[in-house]
Amino acid sequence: MVEAVIDVEVVYAAIDRQVLLSVSVPAGTTVRAALLKSGIGEVFSELDLASCPVGIFGKVIADPGKHAVQAGDRIEIYRPLLADPKEVRRLRAAKAAEAKTRNQ
């Protein structure tokens, strides 16, 4: 019997470049196994594919070692934020308030 093969995409955006790879995997393959099979770890050697946070179409996957991919899934590898968005907004609001008081 022929094993069903599905196509998925693996994406990662580093600071200086972005890569989208298409990979064919057997049906029932886990997210982690699809990442390893894609070869993205060879393109970005700084990635720790065993522990990096990942998601599918913007939804974080809690246990990528157990979650099976579906045909057409886009597996996204997330990197840590450089700045906390809440802190950036707070600083921007404080700066705007300061400028407003100076102009009055």
N, CA, C and O atoms as CSV, one atom per row, in Angstrom:
chain,resi,resn,atom,element,x,y,z
A,1,MET,N,N,0.834,-1.173,0.000
A,1,MET,CA,C,0.000,0.000,0.000
A,1,MET,C,C,0.888,1.249,0.000
A,1,MET,O,O,1.893,1.292,0.709
A,2,VAL,N,N,0.529,2.245,-0.776
A,2,VAL,CA,C,1.288,3.474,-0.899
A,2,VAL,C,C,0.924,4.414,0.257
A,2,VAL,O,O,-0.250,4.633,0.552
A,3,GLU,N,N,1.964,4.965,0.905
A,3,GLU,CA,C,1.749,5.882,2.014
A,3,GLU,C,C,1.373,7.264,1.468
A,3,GLU,O,O,2.007,7.765,0.539
A,4,ALA,N,N,0.339,7.872,2.052
A,4,ALA,CA,C,-0.104,9.190,1.613
A,4,ALA,C,C,0.952,10.242,1.963
A,4,ALA,O,O,1.517,10.238,3.056
A,5,VAL,N,N,1.201,11.134,1.016
A,5,VAL,CA,C,2.165,12.206,1.209
A,5,VAL,C,C,1.419,13.536,1.133
A,5,VAL,O,O,0.573,13.734,0.260
A,6,ILE,N,N,1.740,14.445,2.056
A,6,ILE,CA,C,1.113,15.767,2.056
A,6,ILE,C,C,2.191,16.842,1.931
A,6,ILE,O,O,3.352,16.617,2.273
A,7,ASP,N,N,1.792,18.007,1.437
A,7,ASP,CA,C,2.716,19.129,1.294
A,7,ASP,C,C,2.420,20.165,2.363
A,7,ASP,O,O,1.265,20.526,2.593
A,8,VAL,N,N,3.484,20.645,3.020
A,8,VAL,CA,C,3.385,21.718,3.998
A,8,VAL,C,C,4.483,22.732,3.712
A,8,VAL,O,O,5.420,22.452,2.964
A,9,GLU,N,N,4.361,23.911,4.311
A,9,GLU,CA,C,5.385,24.937,4.177
A,9,GLU,C,C,5.994,25.220,5.537
A,9,GLU,O,O,5.312,25.138,6.559
A,10,VAL,N,N,7.270,25.552,5.549
A,10,VAL,CA,C,7.974,25.938,6.765
A,10,VAL,C,C,8.531,27.335,6.512
A,10,VAL,O,O,9.216,27.566,5.515
A,11,VAL,N,N,8.230,28.271,7.425
A,11,VAL,CA,C,8.697,29.638,7.243
A,11,VAL,C,C,9.441,30.121,8.477
A,11,VAL,O,O,9.131,29.742,9.606
A,12,TYR,N,N,10.438,30.974,8.227
A,12,TYR,CA,C,11.183,31.614,9.303
A,12,TYR,C,C,11.666,32.961,8.803
A,12,TYR,O,O,12.142,33.085,7.675
A,13,ALA,N,N,11.540,33.970,9.654
A,13,ALA,CA,C,12.007,35.304,9.304
A,13,ALA,C,C,13.061,35.728,10.311
A,13,ALA,O,O,12.748,36.012,11.468
A,14,ALA,N,N,14.295,35.769,9.872
A,14,ALA,CA,C,15.371,36.304,10.692
A,14,ALA,C,C,15.363,37.818,10.500
A,14,ALA,O,O,14.566,38.341,9.721
A,15,ILE,N,N,16.227,38.510,11.192
A,15,ILE,CA,C,16.272,39.963,11.078
A,15,ILE,C,C,16.642,40.397,9.668
A,15,ILE,O,O,16.115,41.386,9.160
A,16,ASP,N,N,17.541,39.663,9.038
A,16,ASP,CA,C,18.061,40.080,7.735
A,16,ASP,C,C,17.486,39.343,6.531
A,16,ASP,O,O,17.697,39.772,5.397
A,17,ARG,N,N,16.767,38.249,6.748
A,17,ARG,CA,C,16.218,37.515,5.599
A,17,ARG,C,C,15.063,36.624,6.031
A,17,ARG,O,O,14.894,36.312,7.210
A,18,GLN,N,N,14.267,36.224,5.031
A,18,GLN,CA,C,13.116,35.360,5.264
A,18,GLN,C,C,13.206,34.171,4.322
A,18,GLN,O,O,13.661,34.287,3.184
A,19,VAL,N,N,12.759,33.024,4.826
A,19,VAL,CA,C,12.797,31.821,3.999
A,19,VAL,C,C,11.473,31.079,4.118
A,19,VAL,O,O,10.935,30.925,5.214
A,20,LEU,N,N,10.957,30.625,2.992
A,20,LEU,CA,C,9.778,29.776,2.930
A,20,LEU,C,C,10.181,28.524,2.171
A,20,LEU,O,O,10.589,28.598,1.012
A,21,LEU,N,N,10.066,27.374,2.824
A,21,LEU,CA,C,10.424,26.103,2.199
A,21,LEU,C,C,9.189,25.221,2.082
A,21,LEU,O,O,8.391,25.142,3.016
A,22,SER,N,N,9.031,24.571,0.965
A,22,SER,CA,C,7.970,23.576,0.796
A,22,SER,C,C,8.570,22.208,1.037
A,22,SER,O,O,9.682,21.918,0.596
A,23,VAL,N,N,7.826,21.369,1.739
A,23,VAL,CA,C,8.324,20.030,2.041
A,23,VAL,C,C,7.173,19.034,1.951
A,23,VAL,O,O,6.053,19.325,2.372
A,24,SER,N,N,7.456,17.876,1.407
A,24,SER,CA,C,6.483,16.785,1.340
A,24,SER,C,C,6.803,15.791,2.450
A,24,SER,O,O,7.935,15.326,2.577
A,25,VAL,N,N,5.791,15.474,3.249
A,25,VAL,CA,C,5.976,14.561,4.384
A,25,VAL,C,C,4.861,13.518,4.375
A,25,VAL,O,O,3.790,13.760,3.818
A,26,PRO,N,N,5.103,12.373,4.982
A,26,PRO,CA,C,4.041,11.377,5.082
A,26,PRO,C,C,2.905,11.887,5.974
A,26,PRO,O,O,3.150,12.614,6.937
A,27,ALA,N,N,1.688,11.515,5.661
A,27,ALA,CA,C,0.538,11.886,6.493
A,27,ALA,C,C,0.781,11.391,7.916
A,27,ALA,O,O,1.270,10.279,8.114
A,28,GLY,N,N,0.440,12.214,8.901
A,28,GLY,CA,C,0.652,11.849,10.295
A,28,GLY,C,C,1.974,12.342,10.862
A,28,GLY,O,O,2.258,12.115,12.038
A,29,THR,N,N,2.788,13.013,10.052
A,29,THR,CA,C,4.069,13.546,10.513
A,29,THR,C,C,3.822,14.660,11.521
A,29,THR,O,O,2.906,15.464,11.349
A,30,THR,N,N,4.638,14.709,12.573
A,30,THR,CA,C,4.495,15.762,13.571
A,30,THR,C,C,5.131,17.061,13.072
A,30,THR,O,O,5.906,17.070,12.116
A,31,VAL,N,N,4.780,18.146,13.743
A,31,VAL,CA,C,5.331,19.449,13.387
A,31,VAL,C,C,6.856,19.424,13.508
A,31,VAL,O,O,7.549,19.869,12.593
A,32,ARG,N,N,7.389,18.908,14.624
A,32,ARG,CA,C,8.848,18.857,14.819
A,32,ARG,C,C,9.517,18.029,13.716
A,32,ARG,O,O,10.552,18.429,13.183
A,33,ALA,N,N,8.935,16.889,13.376
A,33,ALA,CA,C,9.524,16.037,12.344
A,33,ALA,C,C,9.513,16.748,10.989
A,33,ALA,O,O,10.462,16.622,10.215
A,34,ALA,N,N,8.446,17.491,10.699
A,34,ALA,CA,C,8.382,18.241,9.438
A,34,ALA,C,C,9.444,19.337,9.410
A,34,ALA,O,O,10.045,19.595,8.367
A,35,LEU,N,N,9.678,19.985,10.562
A,35,LEU,CA,C,10.732,21.005,10.643
A,35,LEU,C,C,12.092,20.394,10.324
A,35,LEU,O,O,12.864,20.942,9.537
A,36,LEU,N,N,12.370,19.267,10.937
A,36,LEU,CA,C,13.655,18.605,10.709
A,36,LEU,C,C,13.812,18.183,9.254
A,36,LEU,O,O,14.882,18.344,8.668
A,37,LYS,N,N,12.742,17.643,8.673
A,37,LYS,CA,C,12.795,17.174,7.288
A,37,LYS,C,C,12.950,18.333,6.303
A,37,LYS,O,O,13.503,18.154,5.218
A,38,SER,N,N,12.470,19.510,6.672
A,38,SER,CA,C,12.533,20.658,5.757
A,38,SER,C,C,13.954,21.143,5.506
A,38,SER,O,O,14.232,21.717,4.453
A,39,GLY,N,N,14.859,20.921,6.458
A,39,GLY,CA,C,16.229,21.397,6.310
A,39,GLY,C,C,16.413,22.848,6.726
A,39,GLY,O,O,17.469,23.426,6.470
A,40,ILE,N,N,15.423,23.444,7.354
A,40,ILE,CA,C,15.515,24.847,7.770
A,40,ILE,C,C,16.636,25.056,8.784
A,40,ILE,O,O,17.208,26.143,8.863
A,41,GLY,N,N,16.950,24.027,9.552
A,41,GLY,CA,C,18.033,24.116,10.525
A,41,GLY,C,C,19.398,24.268,9.872
A,41,GLY,O,O,20.325,24.799,10.483
A,42,GLU,N,N,19.524,23.806,8.638
A,42,GLU,CA,C,20.777,23.969,7.906
A,42,GLU,C,C,20.892,25.369,7.309
A,42,GLU,O,O,21.994,25.891,7.138
A,43,VAL,N,N,19.750,25.971,6.996
A,43,VAL,CA,C,19.737,27.331,6.455
A,43,VAL,C,C,20.009,28.346,7.561
A,43,VAL,O,O,20.743,29.313,7.361
A,44,PHE,N,N,19.404,28.113,8.744
A,44,PHE,CA,C,19.583,28.988,9.908
A,44,PHE,C,C,20.190,28.150,11.027
A,44,PHE,O,O,19.469,27.552,11.825
A,45,SER,N,N,21.493,28.111,11.081
A,45,SER,CA,C,22.177,27.261,12.058
A,45,SER,C,C,21.930,27.694,13.500
A,45,SER,O,O,22.121,26.894,14.416
A,46,GLU,N,N,21.507,28.944,13.724
A,46,GLU,CA,C,21.249,29.421,15.083
A,46,GLU,C,C,19.945,28.876,15.672
A,46,GLU,O,O,19.709,29.017,16.872
A,47,LEU,N,N,19.104,28.261,14.853
A,47,LEU,CA,C,17.826,27.725,15.335
A,47,LEU,C,C,18.024,26.442,16.123
A,47,LEU,O,O,18.783,25.560,15.720
A,48,ASP,N,N,17.330,26.350,17.255
A,48,ASP,CA,C,17.294,25.113,18.033
A,48,ASP,C,C,15.923,24.488,17.782
A,48,ASP,O,O,14.965,24.756,18.508
A,49,LEU,N,N,15.840,23.658,16.754
A,49,LEU,CA,C,14.547,23.107,16.336
A,49,LEU,C,C,13.906,22.208,17.381
A,49,LEU,O,O,12.709,21.933,17.307
A,50,ALA,N,N,14.681,21.747,18.349
A,50,ALA,CA,C,14.116,20.883,19.388
A,50,ALA,C,C,13.312,21.667,20.412
A,50,ALA,O,O,12.461,21.101,21.098
A,51,SER,N,N,13.575,22.976,20.522
A,51,SER,CA,C,12.877,23.723,21.568
A,51,SER,C,C,12.302,25.065,21.125
A,51,SER,O,O,11.652,25.734,21.928
A,52,CYS,N,N,12.513,25.479,19.893
A,52,CYS,CA,C,12.015,26.787,19.469
A,52,CYS,C,C,10.480,26.788,19.404
A,52,CYS,O,O,9.870,25.770,19.079
A,53,PRO,N,N,9.862,27.938,19.716
A,53,PRO,CA,C,8.404,28.015,19.643
A,53,PRO,C,C,7.947,28.028,18.185
A,53,PRO,O,O,8.553,28.689,17.341
A,54,VAL,N,N,6.876,27.295,17.901
A,54,VAL,CA,C,6.348,27.212,16.540
A,54,VAL,C,C,4.835,27.314,16.568
A,54,VAL,O,O,4.195,27.141,17.605
A,55,GLY,N,N,4.284,27.600,15.399
A,55,GLY,CA,C,2.835,27.672,15.268
A,55,GLY,C,C,2.432,27.316,13.859
A,55,GLY,O,O,3.271,27.147,12.975
A,56,ILE,N,N,1.135,27.207,13.663
A,56,ILE,CA,C,0.580,26.948,12.338
A,56,ILE,C,C,-0.421,28.057,12.056
A,56,ILE,O,O,-1.390,28.231,12.795
A,57,PHE,N,N,-0.184,28.802,10.991
A,57,PHE,CA,C,-1.034,29.932,10.608
A,57,PHE,C,C,-1.290,30.870,11.783
A,57,PHE,O,O,-2.426,31.291,11.998
A,58,GLY,N,N,-0.245,31.204,12.548
A,58,GLY,CA,C,-0.354,32.183,13.615
A,58,GLY,C,C,-0.845,31.669,14.951
A,58,GLY,O,O,-0.960,32.446,15.898
A,59,LYS,N,N,-1.133,30.399,15.057
A,59,LYS,CA,C,-1.576,29.819,16.326
A,59,LYS,C,C,-0.464,28.946,16.888
A,59,LYS,O,O,-0.022,27.989,16.252
A,60,VAL,N,N,-0.018,29.296,18.098
A,60,VAL,CA,C,1.084,28.574,18.727
A,60,VAL,C,C,0.680,27.127,18.992
A,60,VAL,O,O,-0.435,26.855,19.436
A,61,ILE,N,N,1.591,26.211,18.716
A,61,ILE,CA,C,1.384,24.788,18.971
A,61,ILE,C,C,2.080,24.444,20.285
A,61,ILE,O,O,3.296,24.587,20.408
A,62,ALA,N,N,1.301,23.990,21.263
A,62,ALA,CA,C,1.841,23.711,22.597
A,62,ALA,C,C,2.833,22.552,22.586
A,62,ALA,O,O,3.879,22.639,23.229
A,63,ASP,N,N,2.532,21.484,21.878
A,63,ASP,CA,C,3.414,20.319,21.853
A,63,ASP,C,C,3.680,19.891,20.414
A,63,ASP,O,O,3.011,18.993,19.903
A,64,PRO,N,N,4.658,20.529,19.751
A,64,PRO,CA,C,4.932,20.220,18.349
A,64,PRO,C,C,5.401,18.793,18.109
A,64,PRO,O,O,5.345,18.305,16.980
A,65,GLY,N,N,5.862,18.119,19.155
A,65,GLY,CA,C,6.300,16.739,19.005
A,65,GLY,C,C,5.151,15.758,18.898
A,65,GLY,O,O,5.353,14.599,18.537
A,66,LYS,N,N,3.931,16.219,19.212
A,66,LYS,CA,C,2.755,15.341,19.147
A,66,LYS,C,C,1.708,15.808,18.145
A,66,LYS,O,O,0.855,15.024,17.729
A,67,HIS,N,N,1.765,17.070,17.758
A,67,HIS,CA,C,0.764,17.640,16.850
A,67,HIS,C,C,1.080,17.239,15.409
A,67,HIS,O,O,2.163,17.540,14.906
A,68,ALA,N,N,0.154,16.571,14.751
A,68,ALA,CA,C,0.352,16.147,13.359
A,68,ALA,C,C,-0.016,17.276,12.401
A,68,ALA,O,O,-0.998,17.987,12.614
A,69,VAL,N,N,0.773,17.435,11.354
A,69,VAL,CA,C,0.488,18.460,10.354
A,69,VAL,C,C,-0.602,17.971,9.408
A,69,VAL,O,O,-0.819,16.771,9.237
A,70,GLN,N,N,-1.280,18.941,8.800
A,70,GLN,CA,C,-2.311,18.656,7.805
A,70,GLN,C,C,-1.826,19.202,6.463
A,70,GLN,O,O,-0.954,20.069,6.417
A,71,ALA,N,N,-2.387,18.697,5.391
A,71,ALA,CA,C,-2.004,19.169,4.061
A,71,ALA,C,C,-2.236,20.675,3.956
A,71,ALA,O,O,-3.299,21.175,4.325
A,72,GLY,N,N,-1.239,21.388,3.452
A,72,GLY,CA,C,-1.356,22.825,3.248
A,72,GLY,C,C,-0.988,23.675,4.448
A,72,GLY,O,O,-1.025,24.902,4.354
A,73,ASP,N,N,-0.632,23.067,5.580
A,73,ASP,CA,C,-0.249,23.842,6.767
A,73,ASP,C,C,0.987,24.679,6.494
A,73,ASP,O,O,1.870,24.281,5.735
A,74,ARG,N,N,1.038,25.858,7.131
A,74,ARG,CA,C,2.229,26.695,7.095
A,74,ARG,C,C,2.797,26.718,8.510
A,74,ARG,O,O,2.234,27.351,9.403
A,75,ILE,N,N,3.902,26.032,8.704
A,75,ILE,CA,C,4.552,25.965,10.018
A,75,ILE,C,C,5.444,27.186,10.155
A,75,ILE,O,O,6.335,27.416,9.338
A,76,GLU,N,N,5.190,27.968,11.205
A,76,GLU,CA,C,5.947,29.199,11.429
A,76,GLU,C,C,6.859,29.011,12.627
A,76,GLU,O,O,6.428,28.519,13.670
A,77,ILE,N,N,8.112,29.399,12.480
A,77,ILE,CA,C,9.074,29.345,13.582
A,77,ILE,C,C,9.178,30.751,14.140
A,77,ILE,O,O,9.455,31.699,13.405
A,78,TYR,N,N,8.954,30.889,15.451
A,78,TYR,CA,C,8.949,32.203,16.081
A,78,TYR,C,C,10.288,32.484,16.749
A,78,TYR,O,O,10.933,31.582,17.285
A,79,ARG,N,N,10.690,33.737,16.709
A,79,ARG,CA,C,11.898,34.155,17.408
A,79,ARG,C,C,11.494,35.123,18.504
A,79,ARG,O,O,10.416,35.714,18.444
A,80,PRO,N,N,12.351,35.291,19.509
A,80,PRO,CA,C,11.979,36.189,20.609
A,80,PRO,C,C,11.857,37.637,20.136
A,80,PRO,O,O,12.541,38.058,19.203
A,81,LEU,N,N,10.973,38.391,20.796
A,81,LEU,CA,C,10.814,39.800,20.475
A,81,LEU,C,C,12.028,40.583,20.959
A,81,LEU,O,O,12.599,40.269,22.003
A,82,LEU,N,N,12.416,41.590,20.208
A,82,LEU,CA,C,13.530,42.431,20.609
A,82,LEU,C,C,13.099,43.447,21.663
A,82,LEU,O,O,13.906,43.855,22.498
A,83,ALA,N,N,11.834,43.855,21.628
A,83,ALA,CA,C,11.308,44.812,22.598
A,83,ALA,C,C,9.889,44.399,22.971
A,83,ALA,O,O,9.147,43.880,22.137
A,84,ASP,N,N,9.520,44.631,24.218
A,84,ASP,CA,C,8.176,44.324,24.687
A,84,ASP,C,C,7.204,45.347,24.089
A,84,ASP,O,O,7.369,46.542,24.336
A,85,PRO,N,N,6.202,44.928,23.316
A,85,PRO,CA,C,5.281,45.874,22.677
A,85,PRO,C,C,4.568,46.783,23.679
A,85,PRO,O,O,4.330,47.954,23.383
A,86,LYS,N,N,4.227,46.266,24.849
A,86,LYS,CA,C,3.554,47.096,25.854
A,86,LYS,C,C,4.477,48.217,26.331
A,86,LYS,O,O,4.040,49.355,26.507
A,87,GLU,N,N,5.730,47.897,26.534
A,87,GLU,CA,C,6.695,48.900,26.984
A,87,GLU,C,C,6.921,49.958,25.902
A,87,GLU,O,O,7.032,51.143,26.216
A,88,VAL,N,N,6.990,49.554,24.656
A,88,VAL,CA,C,7.171,50.491,23.547
A,88,VAL,C,C,5.983,51.448,23.477
A,88,VAL,O,O,6.174,52.653,23.315
A,89,ARG,N,N,4.750,50.925,23.599
A,89,ARG,CA,C,3.556,51.772,23.583
A,89,ARG,C,C,3.551,52.754,24.753
A,89,ARG,O,O,3.205,53.924,24.590
A,90,ARG,N,N,3.939,52.266,25.939
A,90,ARG,CA,C,3.974,53.119,27.125
A,90,ARG,C,C,4.957,54.268,26.924
A,90,ARG,O,O,4.641,55.414,27.242
A,91,LEU,N,N,6.137,53.974,26.404
A,91,LEU,CA,C,7.142,55.011,26.157
A,91,LEU,C,C,6.669,56.005,25.096
A,91,LEU,O,O,6.904,57.207,25.223
A,92,ARG,N,N,6.011,55.515,24.062
A,92,ARG,CA,C,5.507,56.390,23.009
A,92,ARG,C,C,4.423,57.321,23.553
A,92,ARG,O,O,4.396,58.504,23.213
A,93,ALA,N,N,3.534,56.795,24.392
A,93,ALA,CA,C,2.476,57.612,24.994
A,93,ALA,C,C,3.067,58.663,25.929
A,93,ALA,O,O,2.609,59.805,25.945
A,94,ALA,N,N,4.071,58.291,26.701
A,94,ALA,CA,C,4.719,59.245,27.603
A,94,ALA,C,C,5.400,60.359,26.811
A,94,ALA,O,O,5.346,61.526,27.200
A,95,LYS,N,N,6.029,60.002,25.719
A,95,LYS,CA,C,6.707,60.997,24.884
A,95,LYS,C,C,5.693,61.952,24.255
A,95,LYS,O,O,5.936,63.157,24.184
A,96,ALA,N,N,4.556,61.417,23.799
A,96,ALA,CA,C,3.509,62.256,23.202
A,96,ALA,C,C,2.919,63.193,24.247
A,96,ALA,O,O,2.656,64.358,23.948
A,97,ALA,N,N,2.706,62.706,25.469
A,97,ALA,CA,C,2.162,63.551,26.531
A,97,ALA,C,C,3.135,64.656,26.899
A,97,ALA,O,O,2.723,65.787,27.158
A,98,GLU,N,N,4.411,64.341,26.924
A,98,GLU,CA,C,5.436,65.340,27.227
A,98,GLU,C,C,5.482,66.415,26.145
A,98,GLU,O,O,5.591,67.602,26.450
A,99,ALA,N,N,5.399,66.004,24.897
A,99,ALA,CA,C,5.410,66.963,23.781
A,99,ALA,C,C,4.162,67.846,23.835
A,99,ALA,O,O,4.237,69.034,23.522
A,100,LYS,N,N,3.049,67.297,24.218
A,100,LYS,CA,C,1.798,68.057,24.300
A,100,LYS,C,C,1.900,69.130,25.379
A,100,LYS,O,O,1.459,70.259,25.168
A,101,THR,N,N,2.476,68.792,26.532
A,101,THR,CA,C,2.607,69.775,27.613
A,101,THR,C,C,3.609,70.864,27.261
A,101,THR,O,O,3.442,72.004,27.694
A,102,ARG,N,N,4.628,70.556,26.502
A,102,ARG,CA,C,5.618,71.556,26.077
A,102,ARG,C,C,5.013,72.541,25.093
A,102,ARG,O,O,5.382,73.715,25.083
A,103,ASN,N,N,4.091,72.078,24.271
A,103,ASN,CA,C,3.501,72.930,23.227
A,103,ASN,C,C,2.360,73.808,23.748
A,103,ASN,O,O,1.862,74.655,23.006
A,104,GLN,N,N,1.946,73.634,24.966
A,104,GLN,CA,C,0.839,74.438,25.503
A,104,GLN,C,C,1.301,75.713,26.107
A,104,GLN,O,O,0.486,76.493,26.600
